Amino acid sequence: MKHDYTSVKNIYIICGKTDMRKGIDGLATLIQDSFELDPYGDSIFLFSGWSKDRYKCLYFDGDGFAMLYKRLDGGKLQYQKMKMKYVNFRNRRFAGC
């Protein structure tokens, strides 16, 4: 499955720690209920857990959800703590969460 993600309208970085045991349905529900965003829209959602060496990416491609799970070898995600619930990466420069 190959898809061009460069034209995606929004890229949301979810700030804070997400329970990485959540699957597609759990993350989609979190997006709707906690952030009042549309998981079915043209958006990519990035989640990080307690361990900053893993993240999940959720995207609806029109006929179903795709989820990417990545574990970094020898490194960790680095970002600042923010009071915001999420950052829209497309609308501003990335300052971190």
Backbone as a chain_set.jsonl record, in Angstrom:
{"seq": "MKHDYTSVKNIYIICGKTDMRKGIDGLATLIQDSFELDPYGDSIFLFSGWSKDRYKCLYFDGDGFAMLYKRLDGGKLQYQKMKMKYVNFRNRRFAGC", "coords": {"N": [[0.83, -1.173, 0.0], [0.791, 1.995, -1.068], [0.774, 5.438, -0.617], [0.363, 8.873, -1.319], [1.191, 11.153, 0.943], [1.787, 13.798, 1.033], [-0.01, 15.74, 0.261], [-1.9, 15.936, 2.219], [-4.371, 17.56, 4.132], [-4.307, 18.366, 6.898], [-2.003, 17.905, 9.592], [-1.942, 16.608, 12.631], [-0.391, 16.828, 15.712], [-0.637, 15.129, 18.545], [-0.577, 16.287, 21.728], [0.996, 15.41, 24.809], [0.78, 12.298, 26.648], [-0.18, 9.319, 25.182], [-2.101, 6.368, 25.567], [-0.554, 3.715, 24.355], [-1.521, 1.234, 23.866], [-3.9, 1.408, 22.662], [-5.89, 0.761, 19.815], [-6.923, 1.173, 16.365], [-9.722, 1.84, 16.558], [-9.89, 2.808, 19.205], [-8.126, 5.031, 19.126], [-9.376, 6.598, 17.162], [-11.789, 7.176, 18.461], [-10.783, 8.646, 20.621], [-9.807, 10.891, 19.247], [-12.218, 12.017, 18.318], [-13.798, 12.363, 20.724], [-12.145, 13.543, 22.768], [-10.702, 15.598, 21.521], [-12.392, 16.759, 19.738], [-12.199, 16.559, 16.942], [-12.298, 15.479, 13.491], [-11.833, 12.236, 12.701], [-12.189, 11.084, 10.235], [-11.631, 12.927, 8.328], [-9.433, 14.666, 6.009], [-6.775, 14.168, 7.315], [-3.809, 13.581, 9.218], [-2.937, 11.971, 12.192], [-0.762, 12.104, 14.865], [0.58, 10.268, 17.53], [2.15, 9.915, 20.702], [3.597, 7.879, 23.248], [4.284, 7.021, 26.721], [6.919, 6.164, 26.636], [9.319, 7.685, 24.84], [10.321, 6.663, 22.511], [8.618, 5.611, 20.69], [5.894, 5.874, 18.387], [2.573, 6.413, 17.071], [0.688, 6.619, 14.094], [-2.236, 7.745, 12.606], [-4.518, 7.528, 9.941], [-7.192, 8.211, 7.723], [-7.979, 6.887, 4.691], [-10.074, 7.075, 2.906], [-11.353, 4.664, 2.319], [-10.906, 3.215, 4.547], [-9.111, 2.938, 7.707], [-5.647, 3.593, 8.171], [-2.883, 2.571, 10.076], [0.179, 3.368, 11.442], [2.874, 2.103, 13.233], [5.689, 2.971, 14.949], [8.922, 2.259, 16.145], [11.717, 3.729, 17.413], [15.128, 3.052, 16.929], [17.777, 3.42, 19.021], [17.297, 6.102, 19.64], [15.21, 8.911, 20.63], [12.044, 10.603, 20.536], [12.031, 14.1, 20.626], [10.623, 16.785, 22.19], [9.104, 19.831, 23.258], [7.238, 20.44, 26.259], [3.864, 21.306, 26.079], [0.966, 23.295, 26.767], [-1.17, 22.969, 25.175], [-3.72, 20.889, 23.642], [-3.362, 19.713, 21.193], [-1.34, 20.161, 18.212], [-1.552, 21.713, 15.108], [0.281, 20.845, 12.554], [0.427, 21.703, 9.893], [-0.479, 24.317, 9.929], [1.298, 25.906, 11.297], [4.72, 26.5, 12.181], [6.648, 23.777, 13.366], [6.832, 23.535, 16.739], [6.904, 21.785, 18.707], [5.597, 19.536, 21.26]], "CA": [[0.0, 0.0, 0.0], [1.52, 3.251, -1.16], [-0.116, 6.582, -0.68], [1.071, 10.143, -1.26], [0.689, 11.895, 2.092], [2.251, 15.184, 0.983], [-1.118, 16.658, 0.019], [-2.852, 15.849, 3.322], [-4.761, 18.901, 4.556], [-3.875, 18.642, 8.274], [-1.2, 16.949, 10.347], [-2.121, 16.944, 14.04], [0.481, 16.175, 16.679], [-1.383, 15.081, 19.794], [0.339, 16.576, 22.836], [0.782, 14.583, 25.99], [1.075, 10.871, 26.533], [-1.321, 8.508, 24.769], [-2.007, 4.936, 25.864], [-0.171, 3.102, 23.087], [-2.237, -0.029, 23.678], [-5.093, 1.696, 21.871], [-5.847, 0.432, 18.399], [-7.56, 2.128, 15.463], [-10.996, 2.307, 17.103], [-9.623, 3.597, 20.409], [-7.54, 6.312, 18.749], [-10.414, 7.367, 16.455], [-12.699, 7.658, 19.496], [-10.044, 9.68, 21.346], [-9.783, 12.069, 18.371], [-13.56, 12.605, 18.315], [-14.321, 12.725, 22.033], [-11.261, 14.398, 23.563], [-10.184, 16.741, 20.779], [-13.467, 17.251, 18.88], [-11.72, 16.588, 15.561], [-12.903, 14.447, 12.648], [-10.82, 11.259, 12.267], [-12.468, 10.696, 8.85], [-11.23, 14.018, 7.455], [-8.132, 14.536, 5.337], [-5.831, 14.522, 8.369], [-2.944, 12.581, 9.841], [-2.85, 12.186, 13.634], [0.436, 11.491, 15.44], [0.469, 10.031, 18.97], [3.327, 9.39, 21.378], [3.273, 7.322, 24.551], [5.191, 7.332, 27.83], [8.269, 5.945, 26.131], [9.44, 8.594, 23.7], [10.952, 6.024, 21.358], [7.557, 5.003, 19.884], [4.744, 6.705, 18.053], [1.573, 5.864, 16.161], [0.149, 7.543, 13.114], [-3.541, 7.286, 12.149], [-4.99, 8.245, 8.752], [-8.315, 7.611, 6.994], [-7.661, 7.096, 3.274], [-11.279, 7.079, 2.09], [-12.061, 3.386, 2.424], [-10.53, 2.568, 5.797], [-8.027, 3.56, 8.455], [-4.294, 3.04, 8.141], [-2.166, 2.922, 11.287], [1.606, 3.082, 11.426], [3.487, 2.055, 14.559], [7.139, 3.085, 14.732], [9.81, 2.254, 17.305], [13.027, 4.236, 17.022], [16.289, 2.353, 17.464], [18.885, 4.279, 19.418], [16.932, 7.508, 19.737], [13.907, 9.223, 21.204], [11.422, 11.84, 20.085], [12.298, 15.205, 21.533], [9.725, 17.904, 22.014], [8.836, 20.605, 24.459], [5.903, 20.274, 26.829], [2.974, 22.424, 25.781], [-0.319, 23.224, 27.435], [-2.194, 22.715, 24.164], [-4.104, 19.489, 23.488], [-2.77, 19.25, 19.938], [-0.757, 21.178, 17.344], [-1.744, 21.444, 13.687], [1.599, 21.031, 11.941], [0.274, 22.404, 8.613], [-0.818, 25.727, 10.106], [2.37, 26.639, 11.943], [5.991, 25.787, 12.251], [6.657, 22.822, 14.47], [7.523, 23.978, 17.947], [6.922, 20.646, 19.601], [4.49, 19.392, 22.214]], "C": [[0.879, 1.242, 0.0], [0.522, 4.374, -1.304], [0.727, 7.845, -0.563], [0.465, 10.992, -0.144], [1.088, 13.371, 2.06], [1.119, 16.184, 0.776], [-2.181, 16.615, 1.111], [-3.103, 17.256, 3.874], [-4.211, 19.27, 5.935], [-2.994, 17.523, 8.804], [-1.271, 17.402, 11.797], [-1.139, 16.137, 14.88], [-0.238, 16.269, 18.017], [-0.402, 15.233, 20.953], [-0.004, 15.716, 24.048], [1.065, 13.126, 25.691], [-0.212, 10.099, 26.246], [-1.064, 7.062, 25.162], [-1.762, 4.205, 24.545], [-0.773, 1.713, 22.895], [-3.49, 0.167, 22.84], [-4.859, 1.325, 20.407], [-6.551, 1.508, 17.585], [-8.839, 2.698, 16.067], [-10.798, 3.184, 18.337], [-9.045, 4.961, 20.093], [-8.557, 7.194, 18.028], [-11.418, 7.95, 17.452], [-12.056, 8.783, 20.3], [-10.033, 10.984, 20.545], [-11.134, 12.783, 18.403], [-13.958, 13.158, 19.676], [-13.445, 13.731, 22.789], [-10.844, 15.676, 22.841], [-11.212, 17.386, 19.851], [-12.995, 17.504, 17.45], [-12.346, 15.428, 14.81], [-11.834, 13.454, 12.179], [-11.009, 10.816, 10.822], [-12.089, 11.789, 7.856], [-9.867, 13.75, 6.833], [-7.031, 14.987, 6.287], [-5.029, 13.311, 8.816], [-2.846, 12.956, 11.316], [-1.647, 11.41, 14.166], [0.315, 11.441, 16.958], [1.793, 9.498, 19.496], [2.899, 8.889, 22.749], [4.246, 7.775, 25.621], [6.637, 7.197, 27.399], [8.421, 6.75, 24.852], [10.179, 7.976, 22.512], [9.923, 5.353, 20.444], [6.485, 6.027, 19.56], [3.82, 5.955, 17.106], [1.04, 6.988, 15.289], [-1.166, 6.956, 12.608], [-4.013, 8.163, 11.0], [-6.147, 7.482, 8.113], [-8.121, 7.921, 5.522], [-8.873, 7.05, 2.356], [-12.053, 5.779, 2.151], [-11.681, 2.604, 3.675], [-9.385, 3.311, 6.465], [-6.708, 2.819, 8.205], [-3.601, 3.497, 9.423], [-0.72, 2.468, 11.151], [2.098, 3.104, 12.859], [4.988, 2.03, 14.347], [7.858, 3.065, 16.068], [11.182, 2.687, 16.826], [14.125, 3.405, 17.673], [17.371, 3.37, 17.785], [18.535, 5.759, 19.49], [15.564, 7.683, 20.362], [13.382, 10.497, 20.564], [11.714, 12.922, 21.108], [11.346, 16.339, 21.198], [9.487, 18.577, 23.346], [7.444, 20.283, 24.979], [5.1, 21.529, 26.512], [1.656, 22.222, 26.507], [-1.446, 22.907, 26.466], [-2.502, 21.227, 24.095], [-3.498, 18.886, 22.222], [-2.214, 20.442, 19.169], [-1.054, 20.769, 15.912], [-0.457, 21.838, 12.974], [1.509, 21.823, 10.638], [0.067, 23.896, 8.783], [0.265, 26.538, 10.805], [3.646, 25.846, 11.918], [5.999, 24.894, 13.471], [7.498, 23.354, 15.613], [7.589, 22.867, 18.964], [5.744, 20.639, 20.543], [5.057, 19.231, 23.605]], "O": [[1.616, 1.499, 0.952], [-0.461, 4.259, -2.035], [1.692, 7.885, 0.201], [-0.653, 11.49, -0.277], [0.752, 14.116, 2.98], [1.279, 17.364, 1.088], [-3.254, 17.196, 0.948], [-2.171, 18.039, 4.059], [-3.703, 20.376, 6.118], [-3.209, 16.349, 8.507], [-0.731, 18.448, 12.156], [-1.068, 14.913, 14.767], [-0.425, 17.36, 18.555], [0.493, 14.407, 21.133], [-1.16, 15.352, 24.265], [1.533, 12.777, 24.608], [-1.198, 10.214, 26.973], [0.07, 6.589, 25.096], [-2.665, 4.093, 23.716], [-0.553, 1.084, 21.86], [-4.076, -0.803, 22.361], [-3.784, 1.546, 19.849], [-6.752, 2.624, 18.063], [-9.023, 3.916, 16.085], [-11.478, 4.199, 18.489], [-9.424, 5.952, 20.718], [-8.598, 8.403, 18.255], [-11.85, 9.093, 17.299], [-12.718, 9.769, 20.625], [-10.23, 12.061, 21.108], [-11.19, 14.009, 18.503], [-14.406, 14.301, 19.772], [-13.965, 14.673, 23.387], [-10.653, 16.715, 23.472], [-10.947, 18.427, 19.25], [-13.338, 18.511, 16.832], [-12.868, 14.497, 15.424], [-11.007, 13.804, 11.337], [-10.097, 10.235, 10.233], [-12.219, 11.587, 6.649], [-9.235, 12.729, 7.105], [-6.429, 16.045, 6.101], [-5.508, 12.177, 8.793], [-2.688, 14.13, 11.649], [-1.529, 10.205, 13.944], [-0.011, 12.441, 17.597], [2.474, 8.725, 18.822], [1.955, 9.41, 23.342], [4.944, 8.776, 25.461], [7.48, 8.02, 27.757], [7.708, 6.505, 23.879], [10.612, 8.692, 21.609], [10.292, 4.614, 19.531], [6.203, 6.928, 20.35], [4.219, 5.002, 16.437], [0.958, 8.145, 15.703], [-1.208, 5.788, 12.219], [-3.924, 9.389, 11.067], [-6.094, 6.259, 7.976], [-8.098, 9.09, 5.135], [-8.713, 6.99, 1.137], [-13.28, 5.782, 2.048], [-12.093, 1.456, 3.84], [-8.769, 4.196, 5.871], [-6.673, 1.598, 8.051], [-3.711, 4.658, 9.816], [-0.443, 1.324, 10.791], [1.775, 4.019, 13.616], [5.504, 1.163, 13.643], [7.466, 3.756, 17.008], [11.747, 2.071, 15.922], [14.041, 3.093, 18.861], [17.825, 4.099, 16.903], [19.433, 6.596, 19.403], [14.847, 6.709, 20.593], [14.145, 11.352, 20.113], [11.65, 12.683, 22.314], [11.278, 16.793, 20.056], [9.644, 17.98, 24.411], [6.568, 19.893, 24.207], [5.582, 22.653, 26.654], [1.28, 21.093, 26.822], [-2.561, 22.607, 26.891], [-1.662, 20.397, 24.441], [-3.164, 17.702, 22.184], [-2.572, 21.589, 19.438], [-0.838, 19.617, 15.535], [-0.155, 23.021, 12.817], [2.443, 22.554, 10.311], [0.397, 24.67, 7.885], [0.147, 27.76, 10.892], [3.637, 24.643, 11.658], [5.411, 25.233, 14.498], [8.699, 23.588, 15.479], [8.267, 22.998, 19.983], [4.985, 21.605, 20.622], [4.302, 19.094, 24.567]]}, "num_chains": 1, "name": "protein.A"}
